[in-house]
Amino acid sequence: MGSRSFIPAAFGMAIDAILGDGGRRFAGWVLVVTALGVIGAAASVLNHRLGVRIRLAAGFHVQRLTVRHVGWLGDTLSRRIATGEVVTLSGIESAHLGFSLVALARAFGTLAGIAVVAGVLVTLSAPLGLLVLGGVPVVMVVIGALTPPLERRQQRVHEAAALTATAATDAVSGLRILRGIGGEETVLAGYREISQRLRRVSEAAGRFRSVLDGAQVLLPGLLIVTVTWLGSRFALAGRISPGELVTFYGYAVFLVLPLAAAADIAGSLAQGYVAARRVSGLLRLERDVPAPRSPLAPPPVGSPLADHDYRLTVRPGLLTGVACRSAADAADLGDRLARYADGDVTLGGVPLRRLALPEVRRRIMLAGSDDVLFAGPLRDSLDPPRHTLGVSVADALRAASAEDIVAAHPDGLDAEVTERGRSLSGGQRQRIALARALVADPEILVLHEPTSAVDAHTEARVADGLRTLRAGRTTVVLSTSPLLLERADRVVLVVDGRVVAEHTHAALLATSAAYRNCVTRGAVDNDRVMPA
């Protein structure tokens, strides 16, 4: 902007030079104009390259921040924010923030150019210079007044876009189920309604943006006309030279560039501000289970795990079966034992809430019935980074009765798994997820309904393999399946959030009517019958 802002002044001096003493000074001013043009061209190239670097660096930095924070939030994220919202924040919003920083840099260049123009014009003619100095702030104020309404409309657009992305993600995730129950048209109608709302708010924002674009043409144009008309009157009156008239006209035209840029800058900054508020909202989210300020020293390996609210004690080295009459109790107990939910739980007498969270995650693993498989080779899913080499992939597959899944594919462990394991059936996904948990070989493994999607024969093989592979290791199985519970060293019955019976599976069947009802006929939970 600086080099360009001097070109009209140099051009006017060249006009006065050729009208005054001929071509002696004219050639010099032509060289000055040429040099300013070359400098401006080089600066434009540098400006573009730096702008792209700023935009990409800022966008990727925001993506790193959001992805890192999402990983830190862990299971808290799914309870606090929708999946589509996360995709929007790490993608679209990060791009808006990158463009807004480029716009901020352009704003400084615009102000610098206007300052140079104002200084030159005041030096040549005080009235015309003051007109420019007074007209530019008026244009900026009017454009600035249009920015907050645009910001509010952009906020609604971003919210509708996040909602639409969430609806699309849900539809794609459940496509197989939707086809099975014939629900495609219902979901399509819902998505159409949501997407039409996005269209309406986008059109409203676009209409208002058109007003801003029109203002950026009209207001600078009025200023140009006024400066040119007054400059012509001053030139006819002899108050300014022809070259100075050309300079004033050149600056009036030149001002279109920074003033027009001001509207684009205002729009980009409005989008960037909305994006920044949404990203900072994500970054302000805290874990549902906070980390302790002063963690205690961890207890030795082989310590008992106890939930004092449920009156449950998990003895080390045993396979403990936990039959909960309520499905909600089973889910809650699993989360508490693995520190995904707060509770009065201790490991070796040390409260889990006083242990460093990475230490808890290293020693206690919770594997659910609907754990996610990631896209990529099957080998990658079965060989996680925390693999201690205590259990081989082959042994884990055998224990989870998942060898047939690998054998059925010509690529074996190199077989590609699609997103969320959709290329596998529900039972196959469950067995592969169980094998992955077994490979990790944690000190304490908590399994929540690990065989709910498999048939009885496969379930029996899984129960035998689990007992054999985890022999001597602490394992908790939250299930009402008799096939799993009869392989357990010890079984407890949980009713209404309390352990009410404890013995072997056979002994409880013989002595506890509540246990028999739970594992043979189903558990009653909120007027629903949960099949065993």
HELIX and SHEET records of a PDB file:
HELIX    1   1 GLY A    2  GLY A   20  1                                  19    
HELIX    2   2 ARG A   24  LEU A   73  1                                  50    
HELIX    3   3 THR A   76  ARG A   80  1                                   5    
HELIX    4   4 THR A   83  THR A   88  1                                   6    
HELIX    5   5 LEU A   89  GLU A   93  3                                   5    
HELIX    6   6 SER A   94  LEU A  124  1                                  31    
HELIX    7   7 ALA A  126  SER A  173  1                                  48    
HELIX    8   8 LEU A  175  ILE A  181  1                                   7    
HELIX    9   9 GLU A  184  LEU A  236  1                                  53    
HELIX   10  10 PRO A  242  PHE A  254  1                                  13    
HELIX   11  11 VAL A  256  LEU A  283  1                                  28    
HELIX   12  12 ALA A  327  LEU A  337  1                                  11    
HELIX   13  13 LEU A  352  ARG A  354  5                                   3    
HELIX   14  14 LEU A  357  ARG A  363  1                                   7    
HELIX   15  15 LEU A  378  LEU A  382  1                                   5    
HELIX   16  16 VAL A  393  ALA A  399  1                                   7    
HELIX   17  17 GLU A  403  ALA A  407  1                                   5    
HELIX   18  18 GLY A  412  ASP A  414  5                                   3    
HELIX   19  19 GLU A  419  GLY A  421  5                                   3    
HELIX   20  20 GLY A  426  ALA A  440  1                                  15    
HELIX   21  21 ALA A  456  LEU A  469  1                                  14    
HELIX   22  22 PRO A  482  LEU A  485  1                                   4    
HELIX   23  23 HIS A  505  THR A  511  1                                   7    
HELIX   24  24 ALA A  513  ARG A  516  1                                   4    
HELIX   25  25 ASN A  517  ARG A  521  3                                   5    
SHEET    1   A 4 LEU A 312  VAL A 314  0                                        
SHEET    2   A 4 LEU A 305  ASP A 307 -1                                        
SHEET    3   A 4 VAL A 345  LEU A 347 -1                                        
SHEET    4   A 4 VAL A 350  PRO A 351 -1                                        
SHEET    1   B 6 ILE A 364  ALA A 367  0                                        
SHEET    2   B 6 ILE A 444  HIS A 448  1                                        
SHEET    3   B 6 THR A 474  LEU A 478  1                                        
SHEET    4   B 6 LEU A 319  CYS A 324  1                                        
SHEET    5   B 6 ARG A 490  VAL A 495  1                                        
SHEET    6   B 6 ARG A 498  HIS A 503 -1                                        
SHEET    1   C 2 GLY A 376  PRO A 377  0                                        
SHEET    2   C 2 GLU A 416  VAL A 417 -1                                        
SHEET    1   D 2 ALA A 523  ASP A 525  0                                        
SHEET    2   D 2 ARG A 528  MET A 530 -1                                        
END                                                                             
